[in-house]
Amino acid sequence: MRYLLCLVMLLPSLASGYDYAFLAHHNGGVIASPGGKAYVMMSMPPFTNWADSIMYMPFEPGQILNAGEDYIDQSPALNDLEQPSVASRPSTNLNTVGLDFDGGNDYLTGGDNSQFDFGTNNFTLMMWAKPRAANAIGSIAIQKDLRYGGSATHGYALWYDTLANSRWTFRIDDGVDVISEYPATGTAPTNVWTHIAVVRHPLAALSGQWINGIKVPVTRAGAGLWAGDVSSTAPLEVGRNINSGGGPAQNAMYFNGLLDDVTVFPIALSSNAIYSISQSTLGGHP
């Protein structure tokens, strides 16, 4: 039997750092359907502060949901992601980890969830990504921002950017100004799994971008405050730009490739923590 389900009661004092009643091995997973919704429970990597996360989405091999069913968040916050229709459903297969976004219409949505409205506070976005290609202006991995819908607004976005170079770009929008950070040198490869983490913190030494667990020098473009207010009424979405009006069209920014272990922390993780996560989730992302 491929899947193993364990029902356990875990105490905070356990050295493993797990905070969940349901566990399953990360290489397999467990699928159940309480309340009529598809449920996939995974084990968390050996990182002691997972309880601080407000989203952790490991997308497992062979995980296929019907329209309207949720990908269940494995963080304590239970911020599930929904696939709005069968037509826009990312795909999986038994031989690869991650969700496969086709670059045409696949995406997931978390709605306008205030837990992802960080205001002027610190936060961390991270994931494994394997882009196949990017559209002419880039491909959104995760965002909560209406900037590309027209007028200036508040929000943030992480995308595979091909406007000037193939790179991962992290954008902050405070309603007046837009500021972006991207690696100062090098290009982001296609068809290769890469662990990306971006941190918003007012101190440059604690902010920035990490590639495969290593902090890289970044270039910061644009004016305004890096610690500006990013709270918005936009939905949190994975795999696409949100609006089709104004600016670049929505269907020009669908993600084309695989995403896995999409994670959000409402804090600025340290370099050591980011490295630990990148190494502990390495399995399946060669």
C-alpha positions as CSV (number, residue, x, y, z in Angstrom):
1,M,0.0,0.0,0.0
2,R,1.5,3.3,-1.1
3,Y,0.0,5.5,1.6
4,L,0.4,5.4,5.3
5,L,-1.9,7.3,7.7
6,C,-1.0,7.9,11.3
7,L,-3.3,9.5,13.9
8,V,-1.2,10.8,16.8
9,M,-1.4,13.2,19.6
10,L,1.7,15.4,19.7
11,L,3.0,17.4,22.6
12,P,4.8,20.8,22.2
13,S,7.8,19.4,24.0
14,L,8.5,16.7,21.4
15,A,11.9,17.3,19.8
16,S,10.5,16.6,16.3
17,G,8.8,20.0,16.1
18,Y,5.6,18.6,14.6
19,D,2.4,20.3,15.4
20,Y,-0.2,18.1,13.7
21,A,-2.5,15.3,14.6
22,F,-2.3,13.7,11.2
23,L,1.0,12.7,9.7
24,A,2.1,10.9,6.6
25,H,5.4,10.3,5.0
26,H,6.4,13.1,2.6
27,N,7.3,10.7,-0.2
28,G,3.8,9.1,-0.1
29,G,1.1,11.1,1.5
30,V,-2.4,10.2,2.6
31,I,-5.6,11.1,0.8
32,A,-8.9,11.1,2.8
33,S,-12.1,13.0,2.3
34,P,-13.6,14.3,5.6
35,G,-16.6,16.5,5.0
36,G,-16.6,15.7,1.3
37,K,-13.3,17.6,0.6
38,A,-10.1,16.0,-0.7
39,Y,-7.6,16.0,2.2
40,V,-3.9,15.4,1.8
41,M,-1.8,15.2,4.9
42,M,1.9,15.3,4.9
43,S,4.8,15.2,7.4
44,M,6.6,18.5,7.9
45,P,10.3,18.8,7.4
46,P,12.5,18.9,10.6
47,F,12.3,22.6,11.1
48,T,11.4,23.7,14.6
49,N,9.3,26.8,13.8
50,W,6.7,25.4,11.4
51,A,4.0,26.5,13.8
52,D,4.8,30.1,12.7
53,S,3.8,29.4,9.1
54,I,0.4,30.5,7.8
55,M,0.5,28.3,4.7
56,Y,2.4,25.1,3.8
57,M,1.4,23.4,0.5
58,P,3.3,20.2,-0.4
59,F,1.8,19.0,-3.7
60,E,2.2,15.3,-3.8
61,P,2.5,12.8,-6.7
62,G,-0.8,11.7,-8.1
63,Q,-2.8,14.2,-6.2
64,I,-5.8,15.1,-8.3
65,L,-8.9,17.0,-7.1
66,N,-12.2,17.8,-8.6
67,A,-13.4,21.3,-9.3
68,G,-14.2,23.2,-6.1
69,E,-12.2,20.9,-3.9
70,D,-9.4,22.3,-1.8
71,Y,-5.7,21.7,-1.5
72,I,-5.5,21.5,2.3
73,D,-3.0,23.8,4.0
74,Q,-0.7,21.8,6.3
75,S,0.1,24.8,8.5
76,P,-1.7,25.4,11.8
77,A,-3.6,28.3,10.0
78,L,-5.5,25.9,7.6
79,N,-5.5,28.4,4.7
80,D,-6.6,26.1,2.0
81,L,-6.2,26.8,-1.8
82,E,-9.1,26.2,-4.2
83,Q,-9.0,25.3,-7.8
84,P,-12.0,27.2,-9.3
85,S,-12.7,24.9,-12.2
86,V,-11.6,21.6,-13.9
87,A,-10.4,23.7,-16.8
88,S,-8.0,25.7,-14.6
89,R,-6.9,22.7,-12.6
90,P,-3.1,22.1,-12.3
91,S,-2.1,18.5,-13.0
92,T,0.1,15.9,-11.2
93,N,1.4,12.5,-12.0
94,L,2.8,9.6,-10.0
95,N,6.3,10.1,-11.1
96,T,6.9,13.7,-10.1
97,V,6.3,15.9,-7.1
98,G,4.7,19.3,-7.4
99,L,1.8,20.7,-9.3
100,D,2.1,21.2,-13.0
101,F,0.8,24.6,-14.2
102,D,0.3,24.7,-18.0
103,G,1.0,28.4,-18.6
104,G,-2.4,28.9,-20.2
105,N,-5.1,28.9,-17.5
106,D,-4.0,26.9,-14.4
107,Y,-4.1,28.6,-11.0
108,L,-5.2,28.2,-7.4
109,T,-6.8,30.9,-5.2
110,G,-7.0,31.5,-1.5
111,G,-9.4,34.5,-1.7
112,D,-9.0,37.8,0.0
113,N,-7.7,36.4,3.3
114,S,-6.6,39.0,5.8
115,Q,-4.0,36.7,7.3
116,F,-1.9,37.5,4.2
117,D,-2.3,41.2,4.6
118,F,1.0,42.0,6.4
119,G,0.7,45.8,6.5
120,T,4.1,47.1,7.3
121,N,5.2,43.9,9.1
122,N,7.8,41.3,8.0
123,F,7.0,38.2,6.0
124,T,8.6,35.3,4.1
125,L,7.5,33.6,0.9
126,M,9.2,30.4,-0.2
127,M,8.7,27.4,-2.6
128,W,10.3,24.9,-4.9
129,A,9.9,25.9,-8.5
130,K,10.8,24.3,-11.9
131,P,9.7,26.8,-14.6
132,R,9.6,25.4,-18.2
133,A,9.4,28.8,-19.8
134,A,8.1,32.2,-19.1
135,N,5.7,34.4,-21.1
136,A,7.1,37.6,-22.6
137,I,6.6,39.6,-19.4
138,G,7.0,36.8,-16.8
139,S,5.0,34.2,-14.9
140,I,3.5,34.7,-11.5
141,A,4.3,32.1,-8.8
142,I,2.4,33.7,-5.9
143,Q,0.9,37.2,-5.4
144,K,-1.7,39.3,-3.5
145,D,-1.6,42.5,-5.5
146,L,-3.9,44.3,-7.9
147,R,-1.0,46.4,-9.5
148,Y,-1.3,44.7,-12.8
149,G,-5.1,45.3,-12.8
150,G,-4.7,49.0,-13.4
151,S,-4.1,51.8,-10.8
152,A,-1.6,51.7,-8.0
153,T,-2.6,49.6,-5.0
154,H,-1.1,47.7,-2.1
155,G,0.4,44.2,-2.4
156,Y,3.3,41.9,-3.2
157,A,4.2,39.3,-5.8
158,L,6.9,36.8,-6.6
159,W,7.4,35.8,-10.2
160,Y,9.7,34.3,-12.8
161,D,10.6,37.5,-14.6
162,T,11.7,37.7,-18.3
163,L,11.3,41.4,-18.9
164,A,15.0,42.1,-18.8
165,N,16.5,38.7,-17.8
166,S,15.4,35.3,-16.6
167,R,15.3,35.8,-12.8
168,W,13.1,35.6,-9.8
169,T,11.7,39.0,-8.9
170,F,10.0,40.0,-5.6
171,R,7.8,43.1,-5.7
172,I,6.4,45.3,-2.9
173,D,3.6,47.8,-3.7
174,D,2.7,50.3,-1.0
175,G,-0.1,52.0,-2.9
176,V,2.1,54.8,-4.2
177,D,5.4,53.3,-5.1
178,V,6.6,49.9,-6.4
179,I,9.9,48.4,-5.3
180,S,11.4,45.2,-6.8
181,E,14.3,43.0,-5.8
182,Y,16.0,40.5,-8.0
183,P,19.4,38.8,-8.1
184,A,22.2,41.2,-9.1
185,T,23.9,38.6,-11.3
186,G,23.1,35.3,-13.1
187,T,20.0,33.9,-14.6
188,A,17.3,31.5,-13.2
189,P,17.4,28.2,-15.1
190,T,14.4,26.5,-16.7
191,N,13.6,22.8,-16.3
192,V,15.6,22.7,-13.0
193,W,14.2,22.5,-9.5
194,T,15.2,25.6,-7.5
195,H,14.3,26.6,-4.0
196,I,13.4,30.3,-3.7
197,A,12.8,32.3,-0.6
198,V,12.2,36.0,-0.3
199,V,12.0,38.0,2.9
200,R,10.6,41.4,3.5
201,H,12.4,43.2,6.4
202,P,13.3,46.9,6.8
203,L,16.9,46.0,7.5
204,A,18.8,45.0,4.3
205,A,20.9,42.5,6.2
206,L,17.7,40.6,7.2
207,S,15.9,41.1,3.9
208,G,16.5,39.7,0.4
209,Q,16.4,36.6,-1.7
210,W,17.8,33.1,-1.1
211,I,18.4,30.6,-3.9
212,N,18.8,27.0,-2.8
213,G,19.2,28.1,0.8
214,I,22.0,30.6,0.1
215,K,21.4,34.4,0.3
216,V,22.3,36.1,-3.0
217,P,23.2,39.8,-3.7
218,V,20.2,41.6,-5.0
219,T,19.4,44.7,-7.0
220,R,16.6,46.9,-5.7
221,A,14.7,48.9,-8.3
222,G,12.0,51.6,-7.7
223,A,11.3,54.3,-5.2
224,G,9.5,54.3,-1.8
225,L,9.7,52.3,1.4
226,W,10.6,48.6,1.3
227,A,8.6,48.4,4.6
228,G,5.5,50.1,3.1
229,D,1.9,48.9,3.7
230,V,1.2,45.8,1.5
231,S,-2.3,45.0,2.8
232,S,-4.8,44.8,-0.1
233,T,-8.3,43.6,-1.1
234,A,-6.7,41.3,-3.7
235,P,-7.1,37.5,-3.4
236,L,-4.0,35.5,-2.7
237,E,-3.4,33.5,-5.9
238,V,-0.8,30.9,-7.0
239,G,0.1,30.6,-10.6
240,R,-1.4,33.7,-12.3
241,N,-1.8,37.4,-12.3
242,I,-5.1,38.4,-10.8
243,N,-6.8,41.0,-13.1
244,S,-7.1,41.3,-16.9
245,G,-7.8,45.0,-17.0
246,G,-5.0,47.6,-17.4
247,G,-1.4,46.7,-17.4
248,P,-0.2,43.4,-18.7
249,A,-3.0,41.0,-19.4
250,Q,-3.8,38.3,-16.9
251,N,-3.5,35.4,-19.4
252,A,0.0,36.6,-20.2
253,M,1.3,35.8,-16.7
254,Y,0.2,32.2,-16.0
255,F,2.9,30.1,-14.5
256,N,4.4,27.5,-16.8
257,G,6.1,24.7,-14.9
258,L,6.0,23.0,-11.5
259,L,5.5,24.4,-8.1
260,D,5.9,22.6,-4.7
261,D,6.1,23.3,-1.0
262,V,4.5,26.8,-1.4
263,T,5.0,28.3,2.1
264,V,4.2,31.7,3.7
265,F,5.5,32.9,7.1
266,P,4.2,36.2,8.7
267,I,7.8,36.7,10.0
268,A,11.2,37.2,8.5
269,L,13.0,33.9,8.7
270,S,16.7,33.8,9.3
271,S,19.3,32.6,6.9
272,N,19.9,29.5,9.0
273,A,16.1,28.7,9.0
274,I,15.8,29.1,5.2
275,Y,18.9,26.9,4.6
276,S,17.5,24.3,6.9
277,I,14.2,24.2,5.1
278,S,15.8,24.1,1.7
279,Q,17.9,21.1,2.7
280,S,15.2,19.2,4.6
281,T,12.8,19.4,1.6
282,L,15.4,18.5,-1.0
283,G,14.0,15.0,-1.6
284,G,12.1,14.8,-4.8
285,H,13.6,18.0,-6.1
286,P,16.8,16.9,-7.8
